Amino acid sequence: MKIRPGVYETIRAEPVRVGGRYVFCYPEEFVTLTDYTAHAGQTVTVLRQLTDDKCDPECQPIWLIRADDGWEGHANNDELDDEVRQ
């Protein structure tokens, strides 16, 4: 749920699940990672949770995601909005 330009708050009854498909909500003000910006608003699949050796343990959970075009990136819970039901 977008609460003001570039700021997102994710509220869901269920936790993020591996294999789930979510809308990737990358903040608009983050412009240094152009591949992330290019995939903002797209539906992504959660592949797995990253291990503590792959990211800062204090930032967990961080997820490995894949867009339909094959791009892979990392997202936290706040960047994954509303599971897409098919």
N, C-alpha and C positions, 0 to 999 in steps of 0.2 A: 504494500500500500504506500503510495507516494504521499508524504505529509507536507512537503514544500519542495520547490525546485532543487533537484539534485540530492535530496535527502529521503531515504526510504526507511520504513519501519515495517518489518515483517511480523505479522501476528497470525499464528496458525494453531489449530487445535492439535495437530499431529506433528511430530518431529520430521526433519528432513530424512528421506529414506533413500538408500542406495537403489538405483534403478528408476527412481522417480524422475519425472520431467517437470521442470520449473521454468518460469520466466526469469531470465538473468537481468537483474536490475543494478547495473554498474553506475555509480554516481557520476552525474554529468560533469562535475567539477574536476574529476580525475582525468586528465588529458594526456598524461605521459605514456600510458600503455595503450597505444592506438588500437591494438588487436582486441583488447578488452572493450574499449569504447565502441568499436565496430560491431561487437556482438551484444551490446546492451539492447534489451527488449526482445531478444531472441529466446526461443525455447531451448533449454539445455537438458542433458541427462546427467544425473549424479552417478559417477562411476565408483567412487570410494571415498572414505575419509582419509586425509593425509595423516601419516604417522608423525610423532613428535620430532623425529630427525629430519623431516622434510619442511617443517614450519615451526614457528615459535609456539611452544606448548601453551603459553598464556593466551594465544589467539584461537585456540581450538573451540569448537570444531571448524576446520577448514576442509573443503570438499574439492576433489578433482572432478571437473565437469567437462562435458563434450557437447559442442554445438552440432547441428545437423550437417554442417559443411566439413566436419572433421576436426575443427579447431578445438584444442584442449586448454583449459586454464584452471585457476583456483577461485573459489568463492566461499564467503562465510555465510552464515544463516541469513543475515540481513540482506544479502544480495540475491537470494533465491525466494521468489515471490509466487505464492499460489500454485500448488501442484496442478499440472495440466492433466485433466481426465480425458481419456480417449475411449 
